[in-house]
Structure formats: C-alpha cells, structure tokens
Amino acid sequence: MDGKKRANIKPGIKVKIVLKKDQRTGKLTEGIVKDLLTNSSTHPHGIKVRLTSGDVGRVQEIID
C-alpha cells in the first residue's frame, strides 16, 4: 500500500519508515504507528508519523 496517502495510515498499523538521519542511505525502520504528524492528505515523500518507539519518519511501506 501507498505511504504517500494519509487515508491509508491509521494509528496501530505496522509500517516501515525512513528516519531523517537515514534518508541518504534509505535504511528503513519498522514499527507501529502512534501518531500522524502530516496534516495534508498526501505528501510526495511519504506521510510523517511517530512510532510507538518514539521514532519519527516518513512512511515508505505499509505492512499487511
């Protein structure tokens, strides 16, 4: 599923995000969404979220 659309992302779902420090390498961090931080309905680089671990980054992948 697409991490660029806010409608696809809800608290409690499992996602892979790219952290700010990992944007150059593209390393993904997996976790559960706690909060959605992007207010717009779409974002070209992915919707920004906070995971339950406290990590903040942009959703690259939604895990079913």
TORVEX-896253 format. One record per residue: x, y, z of N, C-alpha, C in turn; residue in one letter. Coordinates in steps of 0.1 Angstrom, whole numbers, plus 5000, padded with zeros to 4 digits. Each point is the difference from the previous one (the first is absolute). Layout:
! residues N
XYZXYZXYZa/...
This chain:
! residues 64
500849885000499250125000500950135000m/499350114997500850124997500150085013d/501250035004500350085012499950154997g/499650044988499950144996498650065003k/499149915003498650045002499649995015k/499650115006499750005014498849905003r/499149994991498849915002500449855003a/501249964994500449865002500749975013n/500350115008500849985012499150045012i/499949905010499350025012500949965012k/499750065011500849955012499749855003p/501149935003499949865003500449914988g/500250054988500549924989501549995000i/500549894994501449984999500650064987k/501050085001500650074988501549995000v/500650034989501550034999500150144997k/500950075008500250154998501550024997i/500350114994501450054999500250115009v/500949995009500450105010500750114993l/500050135005500750114994501549964998k/500649945010501549975000500349894989k/498949924997500249894990499650044986d/499650124997499550044987501049984989q/501350025003501049984990500249854996r/500049925010500249854998498749934996t/498950055004498749944997499749885010g/500749995011499849905010498650025006k/499249895001498750015005499949945014l/499150075008499749965014498649955001t/499849885006498749945001499350035013e/498750035001499450025012498550024999g/499350035011498650025001499750155001i/499150054991499750155000499350045013v/500550115006499350055012499350134997k/500650094992499450134997500350034985d/499150074993500250054987500450155001l/501150044995500550135001499850094988l/499749944988499750084988498550025000t/499650134998498650045000499449994986n/500850024989499549994987499649864996s/499149994990499549864996501049924993s/501050064993501149934993501350075002t/501149934999501350065000501049924991h/500750074991500849934990501149915006p/500550035012501149925007499449905010h/498750005002499449915010499550085012g/498949955006499450065011500949995013i/500250115007500949995012499249955011k/500649905007499349945012501049995012v/499449985011500849965012499749865004r/501049915002499749865003499949995015l/499549895005499949975014501350015007t/501149974993501450005005500550155002s/499250104994500450145001500850054988g/500349904990500750044988499050084991d/500550104993499250084991500649994986v/499249984990500549994987498849994990g/500349994987499050004990499849854995r/498749974999499649864996500449974986v/500749894998500449954987499249884996q/499649925010499349884997499049975011e/498949944997499049965009500049855000i/500249945012500149855001498649945004i/499549914992498749945002500149905012d/
